[in-house]
Amino acid sequence: MRYFVYLDINLDRIVAVDYQDSSLFTRSNELRPYLLANPAIKNREELGSAMAVVDNEKLLASGAEVLFMGGASSSRVEIADEITAKTGIPVVMFYVGDYVTKGDQIRETLRMLGKILHEDARAEEIIAYFGTVENDLRARVANVSDAGKPTVYVCGISYNGAHGADGTDPNYLPFTLLGAKNVASGIGETSQTGYAKVAKEQILAWDPDRIFVDLGTLTAAEGGAIAEFRNDPSYEGLSAVKGGEVYAVNPHTSMNVNHETSLANAYYIGKVLYPEQFVDIDPAVKADEIYRFVVGAPVYEQLKANVQNLSYQKVEL
């Protein structure tokens, strides 16, 4: 439902949703801005009892005229063909994933969905907005010399669940837009969301100047990255840990990538790394400005409450 919220379609047009967007899928703290802003989505009929499972009888009973399905693997295509053969309902497949390396595909997806749903103008509006925000971030750091940039590392990135200090993103959007020196840049990804796993020894060898912890890590085993930095003696020697340069950012990956949170995080990270270039920015206010435009409501405080109120601050170790 993420992209449909981006397109600001009337929720009355939604007659059924995937299991993960339904009331059957329960979690203690919601991290998806589109659902925080539009909780009524969860009241829609679910199509199946698990992620991406479609019960053909429920689909027919819903009165849906078209089914949208994220992903384009060969197995998904076969499922889509089978659904159409049995129900007569067309299935539209669309791309979801990383905005850094596959931005063109996401823009194509938004335009395609906008055309089908008669929301062409909104599709162009949201694409232009993302571009404007990205350009603002790039422009702020355009004159910062590489010599004055600290090395950075992001951890706790979610992929098929929460991860600890070893879960990173070599193409992390905020770092990319800010031209930051991402120590993990260039290592292999293992998912379309940008996730990559690294060994503890590698993190110690990189010894980044600043560490940013994605708060999706809070539900990882034994407390995730923050608990590791507090309790694992191996990390005591890290420069960022010794110097108190560990910072918390909101989870950008929750049931795939929430691009608006990535952009909001970039302003906070920019303020930490380059305070002079972001002196006019209050990260919380900027986050709500982005959320209001993209998903329709200022949900920063609600999201912050759902991550133990740790958002956009230095982590006490």
Secondary structure, 3 states (H helix, E strand, C coil): CHHHHHCCCCHHHCCEECHHHCCCCCCCCCCCHHHHHCHHHHHCEECCCCCCCCCHHHHHHHCCCCEEEECCCHHHHHHHHHHHHHHCCCEEEECCCCCCCCHHHHHHHHHHHHHHCCCHHHHHHHHHHHHHHHHHHHHHCCCCCHHHCCEEEEECCCCCCCCCCCEECCCCHHHHHHCCEECCCCCCCCCCCCCEECCHHHHHHHCCCEEEEEHHHHHCHHHHHHHHHHHCHHHHHCHHHHCCCEEEECCCECCCECHHHHHHHHHHHHHHHCCCCCCCCCHHHHHHHHHHHHHCCCCHHHHHHCCCCCCCEECCC
